[in-house]
Amino acid sequence: MKDFAKQNLKSFGFNKEIERAEKGQCPFCGSTKVERKDFDDELSWKEFKISALCQKCMNDVFKE
């Protein structure tokens, strides 16, 4: 994560989420299921590389 983005997120109170993502965990739930095999498809894997969200949290966030 770039320092500028990290500082902005910290200023909004996302310290715990940043720490989790830096440890290789989902920033929302703390799951360590973040290997390619844990995702439904390539699009979900790409989203993980951006947001660090696990598949379960992605499903919750991006519900139709």
CHARMM-style PDB file with segment names, atoms N, HN, CA, C and O in Angstrom:
ATOM      1  N   MET     1       0.853  -1.175   0.000  1.00  0.00      PROA
ATOM      2  CA  MET     1       0.000   0.000   0.000  1.00  0.00      PROA
ATOM      3  C   MET     1       0.896   1.235   0.000  1.00  0.00      PROA
ATOM      4  O   MET     1       1.863   1.311   0.757  1.00  0.00      PROA
ATOM      5  N   LYS     2       0.574   2.178  -0.835  1.00  0.00      PROA
ATOM      6  HN  LYS     2      -0.212   2.116  -1.450  1.00  0.00      PROA
ATOM      7  CA  LYS     2       1.360   3.399  -0.919  1.00  0.00      PROA
ATOM      8  C   LYS     2       1.179   4.230   0.350  1.00  0.00      PROA
ATOM      9  O   LYS     2       0.106   4.246   0.953  1.00  0.00      PROA
ATOM     10  N   ASP     3       2.245   4.915   0.737  1.00  0.00      PROA
ATOM     11  HN  ASP     3       3.116   4.903   0.247  1.00  0.00      PROA
ATOM     12  CA  ASP     3       2.224   5.686   1.979  1.00  0.00      PROA
ATOM     13  C   ASP     3       1.115   6.737   1.998  1.00  0.00      PROA
ATOM     14  O   ASP     3       0.479   6.945   3.032  1.00  0.00      PROA
ATOM     15  N   PHE     4       0.880   7.394   0.876  1.00  0.00      PROA
ATOM     16  HN  PHE     4       1.396   7.224   0.036  1.00  0.00      PROA
ATOM     17  CA  PHE     4      -0.162   8.416   0.817  1.00  0.00      PROA
ATOM     18  C   PHE     4      -1.533   7.809   1.113  1.00  0.00      PROA
ATOM     19  O   PHE     4      -2.301   8.352   1.907  1.00  0.00      PROA
ATOM     20  N   ALA     5      -1.830   6.688   0.473  1.00  0.00      PROA
ATOM     21  HN  ALA     5      -1.206   6.247  -0.172  1.00  0.00      PROA
ATOM     22  CA  ALA     5      -3.112   6.018   0.701  1.00  0.00      PROA
ATOM     23  C   ALA     5      -3.215   5.532   2.139  1.00  0.00      PROA
ATOM     24  O   ALA     5      -4.266   5.649   2.768  1.00  0.00      PROA
ATOM     25  N   LYS     6      -2.119   4.988   2.654  1.00  0.00      PROA
ATOM     26  HN  LYS     6      -1.265   4.893   2.142  1.00  0.00      PROA
ATOM     27  CA  LYS     6      -2.114   4.481   4.026  1.00  0.00      PROA
ATOM     28  C   LYS     6      -2.385   5.608   5.017  1.00  0.00      PROA
ATOM     29  O   LYS     6      -3.173   5.431   5.946  1.00  0.00      PROA
ATOM     30  N   GLN     7      -1.754   6.754   4.837  1.00  0.00      PROA
ATOM     31  HN  GLN     7      -1.114   6.898   4.082  1.00  0.00      PROA
ATOM     32  CA  GLN     7      -1.959   7.888   5.745  1.00  0.00      PROA
ATOM     33  C   GLN     7      -3.404   8.385   5.678  1.00  0.00      PROA
ATOM     34  O   GLN     7      -3.995   8.731   6.701  1.00  0.00      PROA
ATOM     35  N   ASN     8      -3.966   8.417   4.474  1.00  0.00      PROA
ATOM     36  HN  ASN     8      -3.487   8.135   3.643  1.00  0.00      PROA
ATOM     37  CA  ASN     8      -5.372   8.837   4.340  1.00  0.00      PROA
ATOM     38  C   ASN     8      -6.299   7.872   5.060  1.00  0.00      PROA
ATOM     39  O   ASN     8      -7.194   8.298   5.790  1.00  0.00      PROA
ATOM     40  N   LEU     9      -6.095   6.583   4.863  1.00  0.00      PROA
ATOM     41  HN  LEU     9      -5.368   6.236   4.270  1.00  0.00      PROA
ATOM     42  CA  LEU     9      -6.942   5.589   5.527  1.00  0.00      PROA
ATOM     43  C   LEU     9      -6.791   5.664   7.046  1.00  0.00      PROA
ATOM     44  O   LEU     9      -7.776   5.543   7.775  1.00  0.00      PROA
ATOM     45  N   LYS    10      -5.568   5.861   7.521  1.00  0.00      PROA
ATOM     46  HN  LYS    10      -4.768   5.960   6.929  1.00  0.00      PROA
ATOM     47  CA  LYS    10      -5.351   5.988   8.966  1.00  0.00      PROA
ATOM     48  C   LYS    10      -6.067   7.218   9.520  1.00  0.00      PROA
ATOM     49  O   LYS    10      -6.603   7.179  10.627  1.00  0.00      PROA
ATOM     50  N   SER    11      -6.077   8.303   8.754  1.00  0.00      PROA
ATOM     51  HN  SER    11      -5.642   8.335   7.854  1.00  0.00      PROA
ATOM     52  CA  SER    11      -6.738   9.524   9.230  1.00  0.00      PROA
ATOM     53  C   SER    11      -8.253   9.329   9.366  1.00  0.00      PROA
ATOM     54  O   SER    11      -8.915  10.066  10.097  1.00  0.00      PROA
ATOM     55  N   PHE    12      -8.792   8.334   8.659  1.00  0.00      PROA
ATOM     56  HN  PHE    12      -8.254   7.735   8.066  1.00  0.00      PROA
ATOM     57  CA  PHE    12     -10.215   8.014   8.773  1.00  0.00      PROA
ATOM     58  C   PHE    12     -10.480   6.903   9.788  1.00  0.00      PROA
ATOM     59  O   PHE    12     -11.615   6.449   9.932  1.00  0.00      PROA
ATOM     60  N   GLY    13      -9.433   6.463  10.493  1.00  0.00      PROA
ATOM     61  HN  GLY    13      -8.510   6.832  10.376  1.00  0.00      PROA
ATOM     62  CA  GLY    13      -9.610   5.486  11.557  1.00  0.00      PROA
ATOM     63  C   GLY    13      -9.526   4.027  11.136  1.00  0.00      PROA
ATOM     64  O   GLY    13     -10.045   3.161  11.840  1.00  0.00      PROA
ATOM     65  N   PHE    14      -8.894   3.731  10.017  1.00  0.00      PROA
ATOM     66  HN  PHE    14      -8.473   4.434   9.445  1.00  0.00      PROA
ATOM     67  CA  PHE    14      -8.792   2.361   9.522  1.00  0.00      PROA
ATOM     68  C   PHE    14      -7.476   1.692   9.919  1.00  0.00      PROA
ATOM     69  O   PHE    14      -6.920   0.920   9.138  1.00  0.00      PROA
ATOM     70  N   ASN    15      -6.977   1.973  11.104  1.00  0.00      PROA
ATOM     71  HN  ASN    15      -7.428   2.600  11.739  1.00  0.00      PROA
ATOM     72  CA  ASN    15      -5.698   1.419  11.550  1.00  0.00      PROA
ATOM     73  C   ASN    15      -5.712  -0.108  11.613  1.00  0.00      PROA
ATOM     74  O   ASN    15      -4.796  -0.758  11.110  1.00  0.00      PROA
ATOM     75  N   LYS    16      -6.736  -0.676  12.223  1.00  0.00      PROA
ATOM     76  HN  LYS    16      -7.480  -0.147  12.632  1.00  0.00      PROA
ATOM     77  CA  LYS    16      -6.827  -2.132  12.369  1.00  0.00      PROA
ATOM     78  C   LYS    16      -6.881  -2.806  11.003  1.00  0.00      PROA
ATOM     79  O   LYS    16      -6.244  -3.838  10.790  1.00  0.00      PROA
ATOM     80  N   GLU    17      -7.639  -2.228  10.084  1.00  0.00      PROA
ATOM     81  HN  GLU    17      -8.157  -1.391  10.257  1.00  0.00      PROA
ATOM     82  CA  GLU    17      -7.781  -2.805   8.751  1.00  0.00      PROA
ATOM     83  C   GLU    17      -6.456  -2.771   7.994  1.00  0.00      PROA
ATOM     84  O   GLU    17      -6.118  -3.728   7.298  1.00  0.00      PROA
ATOM     85  N   ILE    18      -5.713  -1.695   8.121  1.00  0.00      PROA
ATOM     86  HN  ILE    18      -5.987  -0.917   8.687  1.00  0.00      PROA
ATOM     87  CA  ILE    18      -4.409  -1.584   7.469  1.00  0.00      PROA
ATOM     88  C   ILE    18      -3.449  -2.619   8.039  1.00  0.00      PROA
ATOM     89  O   ILE    18      -2.734  -3.284   7.289  1.00  0.00      PROA
ATOM     90  N   GLU    19      -3.429  -2.759   9.355  1.00  0.00      PROA
ATOM     91  HN  GLU    19      -4.010  -2.220   9.965  1.00  0.00      PROA
ATOM     92  CA  GLU    19      -2.555  -3.751   9.991  1.00  0.00      PROA
ATOM     93  C   GLU    19      -2.873  -5.164   9.504  1.00  0.00      PROA
ATOM     94  O   GLU    19      -1.964  -5.941   9.210  1.00  0.00      PROA
ATOM     95  N   ARG    20      -4.147  -5.493   9.422  1.00  0.00      PROA
ATOM     96  HN  ARG    20      -4.885  -4.862   9.661  1.00  0.00      PROA
ATOM     97  CA  ARG    20      -4.538  -6.825   8.946  1.00  0.00      PROA
ATOM     98  C   ARG    20      -4.062  -7.051   7.513  1.00  0.00      PROA
ATOM     99  O   ARG    20      -3.468  -8.087   7.214  1.00  0.00      PROA
ATOM    100  N   ALA    21      -4.317  -6.100   6.633  1.00  0.00      PROA
ATOM    101  HN  ALA    21      -4.800  -5.258   6.875  1.00  0.00      PROA
ATOM    102  CA  ALA    21      -3.925  -6.248   5.232  1.00  0.00      PROA
ATOM    103  C   ALA    21      -2.411  -6.414   5.110  1.00  0.00      PROA
ATOM    104  O   ALA    21      -1.939  -7.204   4.292  1.00  0.00      PROA
ATOM    105  N   GLU    22      -1.652  -5.680   5.912  1.00  0.00      PROA
ATOM    106  HN  GLU    22      -2.035  -5.039   6.576  1.00  0.00      PROA
ATOM    107  CA  GLU    22      -0.199  -5.793   5.868  1.00  0.00      PROA
ATOM    108  C   GLU    22       0.294  -7.149   6.366  1.00  0.00      PROA
ATOM    109  O   GLU    22       1.390  -7.581   6.009  1.00  0.00      PROA
ATOM    110  N   LYS    23      -0.506  -7.817   7.185  1.00  0.00      PROA
ATOM    111  HN  LYS    23      -1.396  -7.465   7.475  1.00  0.00      PROA
ATOM    112  CA  LYS    23      -0.165  -9.155   7.680  1.00  0.00      PROA
ATOM    113  C   LYS    23      -0.657 -10.259   6.752  1.00  0.00      PROA
ATOM    114  O   LYS    23      -0.454 -11.440   7.037  1.00  0.00      PROA
ATOM    115  N   GLY    24      -1.303  -9.890   5.643  1.00  0.00      PROA
ATOM    116  HN  GLY    24      -1.468  -8.931   5.412  1.00  0.00      PROA
ATOM    117  CA  GLY    24      -1.823 -10.881   4.716  1.00  0.00      PROA
ATOM    118  C   GLY    24      -3.177 -11.418   5.112  1.00  0.00      PROA
ATOM    119  O   GLY    24      -3.554 -12.520   4.713  1.00  0.00      PROA
ATOM    120  N   GLN    25      -3.916 -10.645   5.900  1.00  0.00      PROA
ATOM    121  HN  GLN    25      -3.609  -9.750   6.224  1.00  0.00      PROA
ATOM    122  CA  GLN    25      -5.258 -11.029   6.334  1.00  0.00      PROA
ATOM    123  C   GLN    25      -6.287 -10.136   5.658  1.00  0.00      PROA
ATOM    124  O   GLN    25      -5.971  -9.043   5.188  1.00  0.00      PROA
ATOM    125  N   CYS    26      -7.524 -10.620   5.617  1.00  0.00      PROA
ATOM    126  HN  CYS    26      -7.780 -11.508   5.999  1.00  0.00      PROA
ATOM    127  CA  CYS    26      -8.621  -9.791   5.130  1.00  0.00      PROA
ATOM    128  C   CYS    26      -8.783  -8.609   6.089  1.00  0.00      PROA
ATOM    129  O   CYS    26      -8.862  -8.814   7.300  1.00  0.00      PROA
ATOM    130  N   PRO    27      -8.835  -7.379   5.572  1.00  0.00      PROA
ATOM    131  CA  PRO    27      -8.950  -6.230   6.465  1.00  0.00      PROA
ATOM    132  C   PRO    27     -10.268  -6.166   7.230  1.00  0.00      PROA
ATOM    133  O   PRO    27     -10.328  -5.537   8.286  1.00  0.00      PROA
ATOM    134  N   PHE    28     -11.324  -6.799   6.726  1.00  0.00      PROA
ATOM    135  HN  PHE    28     -11.276  -7.311   5.868  1.00  0.00      PROA
ATOM    136  CA  PHE    28     -12.613  -6.752   7.405  1.00  0.00      PROA
ATOM    137  C   PHE    28     -12.747  -7.817   8.487  1.00  0.00      PROA
ATOM    138  O   PHE    28     -13.090  -7.501   9.626  1.00  0.00      PROA
ATOM    139  N   CYS    29     -12.481  -9.073   8.142  1.00  0.00      PROA
ATOM    140  HN  CYS    29     -12.202  -9.330   7.216  1.00  0.00      PROA
ATOM    141  CA  CYS    29     -12.751 -10.163   9.089  1.00  0.00      PROA
ATOM    142  C   CYS    29     -11.496 -10.812   9.665  1.00  0.00      PROA
ATOM    143  O   CYS    29     -11.585 -11.572  10.629  1.00  0.00      PROA
ATOM    144  N   GLY    30     -10.333 -10.526   9.091  1.00  0.00      PROA
ATOM    145  HN  GLY    30     -10.261  -9.908   8.308  1.00  0.00      PROA
ATOM    146  CA  GLY    30      -9.089 -11.102   9.593  1.00  0.00      PROA
ATOM    147  C   GLY    30      -8.777 -12.483   9.045  1.00  0.00      PROA
ATOM    148  O   GLY    30      -7.803 -13.104   9.470  1.00  0.00      PROA
ATOM    149  N   SER    31      -9.579 -12.978   8.115  1.00  0.00      PROA
ATOM    150  HN  SER    31     -10.371 -12.473   7.770  1.00  0.00      PROA
ATOM    151  CA  SER    31      -9.351 -14.304   7.539  1.00  0.00      PROA
ATOM    152  C   SER    31      -7.993 -14.374   6.864  1.00  0.00      PROA
ATOM    153  O   SER    31      -7.515 -13.402   6.278  1.00  0.00      PROA
ATOM    154  N   THR    32      -7.384 -15.546   6.961  1.00  0.00      PROA
ATOM    155  HN  THR    32      -7.772 -16.335   7.437  1.00  0.00      PROA
ATOM    156  CA  THR    32      -6.110 -15.768   6.285  1.00  0.00      PROA
ATOM    157  C   THR    32      -6.305 -16.592   5.018  1.00  0.00      PROA
ATOM    158  O   THR    32      -5.330 -17.036   4.413  1.00  0.00      PROA
ATOM    159  N   LYS    33      -7.554 -16.799   4.610  1.00  0.00      PROA
ATOM    160  HN  LYS    33      -8.347 -16.438   5.102  1.00  0.00      PROA
ATOM    161  CA  LYS    33      -7.847 -17.544   3.386  1.00  0.00      PROA
ATOM    162  C   LYS    33      -7.692 -16.602   2.200  1.00  0.00      PROA
ATOM    163  O   LYS    33      -8.677 -16.128   1.634  1.00  0.00      PROA
ATOM    164  N   VAL    34      -6.464 -16.342   1.839  1.00  0.00      PROA
ATOM    165  HN  VAL    34      -5.664 -16.727   2.299  1.00  0.00      PROA
ATOM    166  CA  VAL    34      -6.185 -15.365   0.792  1.00  0.00      PROA
ATOM    167  C   VAL    34      -5.213 -15.928  -0.247  1.00  0.00      PROA
ATOM    168  O   VAL    34      -4.321 -15.223  -0.720  1.00  0.00      PROA
ATOM    169  N   GLU    35      -5.393 -17.190  -0.594  1.00  0.00      PROA
ATOM    170  HN  GLU    35      -6.117 -17.762  -0.210  1.00  0.00      PROA
ATOM    171  CA  GLU    35      -4.631 -17.797  -1.679  1.00  0.00      PROA
ATOM    172  C   GLU    35      -5.526 -17.865  -2.904  1.00  0.00      PROA
ATOM    173  O   GLU    35      -6.750 -17.811  -2.782  1.00  0.00      PROA
ATOM    174  N   ARG    36      -4.934 -17.984  -4.070  1.00  0.00      PROA
ATOM    175  HN  ARG    36      -3.940 -18.028  -4.169  1.00  0.00      PROA
ATOM    176  CA  ARG    36      -5.706 -17.996  -5.322  1.00  0.00      PROA
ATOM    177  C   ARG    36      -6.838 -19.019  -5.278  1.00  0.00      PROA
ATOM    178  O   ARG    36      -7.939 -18.750  -5.757  1.00  0.00      PROA
ATOM    179  N   LYS    37      -6.568 -20.186  -4.708  1.00  0.00      PROA
ATOM    180  HN  LYS    37      -5.673 -20.404  -4.319  1.00  0.00      PROA
ATOM    181  CA  LYS    37      -7.569 -21.257  -4.668  1.00  0.00      PROA
ATOM    182  C   LYS    37      -8.794 -20.903  -3.820  1.00  0.00      PROA
ATOM    183  O   LYS    37      -9.834 -21.550  -3.941  1.00  0.00      PROA
ATOM    184  N   ASP    38      -8.682 -19.894  -2.974  1.00  0.00      PROA
ATOM    185  HN  ASP    38      -7.837 -19.369  -2.876  1.00  0.00      PROA
ATOM    186  CA  ASP    38      -9.773 -19.512  -2.084  1.00  0.00      PROA
ATOM    187  C   ASP    38     -10.807 -18.592  -2.756  1.00  0.00      PROA
ATOM    188  O   ASP    38     -11.815 -18.244  -2.141  1.00  0.00      PROA
ATOM    189  N   PHE    39     -10.560 -18.200  -4.013  1.00  0.00      PROA
ATOM    190  HN  PHE    39      -9.741 -18.483  -4.513  1.00  0.00      PROA
ATOM    191  CA  PHE    39     -11.435 -17.253  -4.689  1.00  0.00      PROA
ATOM    192  C   PHE    39     -12.234 -17.925  -5.800  1.00  0.00      PROA
ATOM    193  O   PHE    39     -11.785 -18.891  -6.417  1.00  0.00      PROA
ATOM    194  N   ASP    40     -13.430 -17.388  -6.038  1.00  0.00      PROA
ATOM    195  HN  ASP    40     -13.794 -16.603  -5.536  1.00  0.00      PROA
ATOM    196  CA  ASP    40     -14.366 -17.988  -6.987  1.00  0.00      PROA
ATOM    197  C   ASP    40     -13.918 -17.902  -8.435  1.00  0.00      PROA
ATOM    198  O   ASP    40     -14.154 -18.823  -9.217  1.00  0.00      PROA
ATOM    199  N   ASP    41     -13.270 -16.794  -8.796  1.00  0.00      PROA
ATOM    200  HN  ASP    41     -13.078 -16.046  -8.161  1.00  0.00      PROA
ATOM    201  CA  ASP    41     -12.903 -16.588 -10.197  1.00  0.00      PROA
ATOM    202  C   ASP    41     -11.767 -15.576 -10.300  1.00  0.00      PROA
ATOM    203  O   ASP    41     -11.302 -15.030  -9.300  1.00  0.00      PROA
ATOM    204  N   GLU    42     -11.339 -15.346 -11.527  1.00  0.00      PROA
ATOM    205  HN  GLU    42     -11.717 -15.790 -12.339  1.00  0.00      PROA
ATOM    206  CA  GLU    42     -10.210 -14.435 -11.765  1.00  0.00      PROA
ATOM    207  C   GLU    42     -10.547 -13.004 -11.360  1.00  0.00      PROA
ATOM    208  O   GLU    42      -9.689 -12.298 -10.831  1.00  0.00      PROA
ATOM    209  N   LEU    43     -11.765 -12.569 -11.596  1.00  0.00      PROA
ATOM    210  HN  LEU    43     -12.463 -13.142 -12.026  1.00  0.00      PROA
ATOM    211  CA  LEU    43     -12.169 -11.215 -11.220  1.00  0.00      PROA
ATOM    212  C   LEU    43     -12.083 -11.017  -9.704  1.00  0.00      PROA
ATOM    213  O   LEU    43     -11.636  -9.969  -9.237  1.00  0.00      PROA
ATOM    214  N   SER    44     -12.506 -12.011  -8.948  1.00  0.00      PROA
ATOM    215  HN  SER    44     -12.869 -12.862  -9.326  1.00  0.00      PROA
ATOM    216  CA  SER    44     -12.411 -11.928  -7.481  1.00  0.00      PROA
ATOM    217  C   SER    44     -10.955 -11.871  -7.039  1.00  0.00      PROA
ATOM    218  O   SER    44     -10.611 -11.137  -6.112  1.00  0.00      PROA
ATOM    219  N   TRP    45     -10.104 -12.643  -7.699  1.00  0.00      PROA
ATOM    220  HN  TRP    45     -10.383 -13.239  -8.451  1.00  0.00      PROA
ATOM    221  CA  TRP    45      -8.676 -12.647  -7.370  1.00  0.00      PROA
ATOM    222  C   TRP    45      -8.062 -11.270  -7.647  1.00  0.00      PROA
ATOM    223  O   TRP    45      -7.247 -10.778  -6.866  1.00  0.00      PROA
ATOM    224  N   LYS    46      -8.462 -10.654  -8.761  1.00  0.00      PROA
ATOM    225  HN  LYS    46      -9.124 -11.053  -9.395  1.00  0.00      PROA
ATOM    226  CA  LYS    46      -7.967  -9.312  -9.091  1.00  0.00      PROA
ATOM    227  C   LYS    46      -8.436  -8.294  -8.054  1.00  0.00      PROA
ATOM    228  O   LYS    46      -7.676  -7.417  -7.645  1.00  0.00      PROA
ATOM    229  N   GLU    47      -9.694  -8.420  -7.635  1.00  0.00      PROA
ATOM    230  HN  GLU    47     -10.312  -9.133  -7.968  1.00  0.00      PROA
ATOM    231  CA  GLU    47     -10.220  -7.509  -6.604  1.00  0.00      PROA
ATOM    232  C   GLU    47      -9.453  -7.675  -5.303  1.00  0.00      PROA
ATOM    233  O   GLU    47      -9.170  -6.692  -4.618  1.00  0.00      PROA
ATOM    234  N   PHE    48      -9.113  -8.918  -4.956  1.00  0.00      PROA
ATOM    235  HN  PHE    48      -9.343  -9.716  -5.512  1.00  0.00      PROA
ATOM    236  CA  PHE    48      -8.323  -9.156  -3.749  1.00  0.00      PROA
ATOM    237  C   PHE    48      -6.992  -8.412  -3.812  1.00  0.00      PROA
ATOM    238  O   PHE    48      -6.551  -7.849  -2.810  1.00  0.00      PROA
ATOM    239  N   LYS    49      -6.358  -8.404  -4.964  1.00  0.00      PROA
ATOM    240  HN  LYS    49      -6.716  -8.861  -5.778  1.00  0.00      PROA
ATOM    241  CA  LYS    49      -5.065  -7.723  -5.110  1.00  0.00      PROA
ATOM    242  C   LYS    49      -5.199  -6.220  -4.894  1.00  0.00      PROA
ATOM    243  O   LYS    49      -4.227  -5.556  -4.533  1.00  0.00      PROA
ATOM    244  N   ILE    50      -6.395  -5.681  -5.113  1.00  0.00      PROA
ATOM    245  HN  ILE    50      -7.184  -6.220  -5.406  1.00  0.00      PROA
ATOM    246  CA  ILE    50      -6.651  -4.256  -4.899  1.00  0.00      PROA
ATOM    247  C   ILE    50      -7.063  -3.987  -3.455  1.00  0.00      PROA
ATOM    248  O   ILE    50      -6.514  -3.100  -2.801  1.00  0.00      PROA
ATOM    249  N   SER    51      -8.029  -4.753  -2.964  1.00  0.00      PROA
ATOM    250  HN  SER    51      -8.475  -5.474  -3.495  1.00  0.00      PROA
ATOM    251  CA  SER    51      -8.665  -4.441  -1.672  1.00  0.00      PROA
ATOM    252  C   SER    51      -8.199  -5.313  -0.515  1.00  0.00      PROA
ATOM    253  O   SER    51      -8.375  -4.941   0.645  1.00  0.00      PROA
ATOM    254  N   ALA    52      -7.607  -6.473  -0.813  1.00  0.00      PROA
ATOM    255  HN  ALA    52      -7.464  -6.775  -1.756  1.00  0.00      PROA
ATOM    256  CA  ALA    52      -7.184  -7.461   0.195  1.00  0.00      PROA
ATOM    257  C   ALA    52      -8.367  -8.144   0.884  1.00  0.00      PROA
ATOM    258  O   ALA    52      -8.178  -8.814   1.899  1.00  0.00      PROA
ATOM    259  N   LEU    53      -9.589  -7.986   0.350  1.00  0.00      PROA
ATOM    260  HN  LEU    53      -9.743  -7.442  -0.474  1.00  0.00      PROA
ATOM    261  CA  LEU    53     -10.756  -8.627   0.940  1.00  0.00      PROA
ATOM    262  C   LEU    53     -10.792 -10.108   0.577  1.00  0.00      PROA
ATOM    263  O   LEU    53     -10.452 -10.481  -0.545  1.00  0.00      PROA
ATOM    264  N   CYS    54     -11.202 -10.954   1.524  1.00  0.00      PROA
ATOM    265  HN  CYS    54     -11.478 -10.651   2.437  1.00  0.00      PROA
ATOM    266  CA  CYS    54     -11.391 -12.370   1.244  1.00  0.00      PROA
ATOM    267  C   CYS    54     -12.680 -12.544   0.430  1.00  0.00      PROA
ATOM    268  O   CYS    54     -13.467 -11.607   0.295  1.00  0.00      PROA
ATOM    269  N   GLN    55     -12.884 -13.733  -0.103  1.00  0.00      PROA
ATOM    270  HN  GLN    55     -12.245 -14.494   0.006  1.00  0.00      PROA
ATOM    271  CA  GLN    55     -14.063 -13.987  -0.946  1.00  0.00      PROA
ATOM    272  C   GLN    55     -15.365 -13.758  -0.187  1.00  0.00      PROA
ATOM    273  O   GLN    55     -16.303 -13.180  -0.735  1.00  0.00      PROA
ATOM    274  N   LYS    56     -15.435 -14.204   1.066  1.00  0.00      PROA
ATOM    275  HN  LYS    56     -14.673 -14.674   1.511  1.00  0.00      PROA
ATOM    276  CA  LYS    56     -16.662 -14.034   1.848  1.00  0.00      PROA
ATOM    277  C   LYS    56     -17.004 -12.560   2.011  1.00  0.00      PROA
ATOM    278  O   LYS    56     -18.153 -12.165   1.811  1.00  0.00      PROA
ATOM    279  N   CYS    57     -16.021 -11.744   2.373  1.00  0.00      PROA
ATOM    280  HN  CYS    57     -15.088 -12.065   2.536  1.00  0.00      PROA
ATOM    281  CA  CYS    57     -16.283 -10.316   2.569  1.00  0.00      PROA
ATOM    282  C   CYS    57     -16.599  -9.635   1.246  1.00  0.00      PROA
ATOM    283  O   CYS    57     -17.432  -8.730   1.202  1.00  0.00      PROA
ATOM    284  N   MET    58     -15.945 -10.056   0.166  1.00  0.00      PROA
ATOM    285  HN  MET    58     -15.268 -10.792   0.201  1.00  0.00      PROA
ATOM    286  CA  MET    58     -16.293  -9.508  -1.157  1.00  0.00      PROA
ATOM    287  C   MET    58     -17.749  -9.782  -1.472  1.00  0.00      PROA
ATOM    288  O   MET    58     -18.474  -8.902  -1.938  1.00  0.00      PROA
ATOM    289  N   ASN    59     -18.176 -11.026  -1.211  1.00  0.00      PROA
ATOM    290  HN  ASN    59     -17.587 -11.740  -0.833  1.00  0.00      PROA
ATOM    291  CA  ASN    59     -19.573 -11.389  -1.478  1.00  0.00      PROA
ATOM    292  C   ASN    59     -20.522 -10.518  -0.669  1.00  0.00      PROA
ATOM    293  O   ASN    59     -21.581 -10.124  -1.159  1.00  0.00      PROA
ATOM    294  N   ASP    60     -20.146 -10.217   0.567  1.00  0.00      PROA
ATOM    295  HN  ASP    60     -19.286 -10.536   0.965  1.00  0.00      PROA
ATOM    296  CA  ASP    60     -20.997  -9.371   1.410  1.00  0.00      PROA
ATOM    297  C   ASP    60     -21.019  -7.923   0.901  1.00  0.00      PROA
ATOM    298  O   ASP    60     -22.073  -7.289   0.871  1.00  0.00      PROA
ATOM    299  N   VAL    61     -19.871  -7.415   0.508  1.00  0.00      PROA
ATOM    300  HN  VAL    61     -19.015  -7.930   0.531  1.00  0.00      PROA
ATOM    301  CA  VAL    61     -19.759  -6.016   0.082  1.00  0.00      PROA
ATOM    302  C   VAL    61     -20.414  -5.802  -1.288  1.00  0.00      PROA
ATOM    303  O   VAL    61     -21.100  -4.802  -1.499  1.00  0.00      PROA
ATOM    304  N   PHE    62     -20.203  -6.737  -2.214  1.00  0.00      PROA
ATOM    305  HN  PHE    62     -19.646  -7.550  -2.043  1.00  0.00      PROA
ATOM    306  CA  PHE    62     -20.657  -6.550  -3.594  1.00  0.00      PROA
ATOM    307  C   PHE    62     -21.921  -7.328  -3.915  1.00  0.00      PROA
ATOM    308  O   PHE    62     -22.096  -7.772  -5.050  1.00  0.00      PROA
ATOM    309  N   LYS    63     -22.809  -7.503  -2.939  1.00  0.00      PROA
ATOM    310  HN  LYS    63     -22.667  -7.143  -2.017  1.00  0.00      PROA
ATOM    311  CA  LYS    63     -24.088  -8.175  -3.186  1.00  0.00      PROA
ATOM    312  C   LYS    63     -24.880  -7.427  -4.242  1.00  0.00      PROA
ATOM    313  O   LYS    63     -24.799  -6.204  -4.352  1.00  0.00      PROA
ATOM    314  N   GLU    64     -25.635  -8.170  -5.004  1.00  0.00      PROA
ATOM    315  HN  GLU    64     -25.701  -9.164  -4.915  1.00  0.00      PROA
ATOM    316  CA  GLU    64     -26.508  -7.523  -5.999  1.00  0.00      PROA
ATOM    317  C   GLU    64     -27.801  -7.121  -5.343  1.00  0.00      PROA
ATOM    318  OT1 GLU    64     -28.678  -6.560  -6.000  1.00  0.00      PROA
TER     319      GLU     64
END
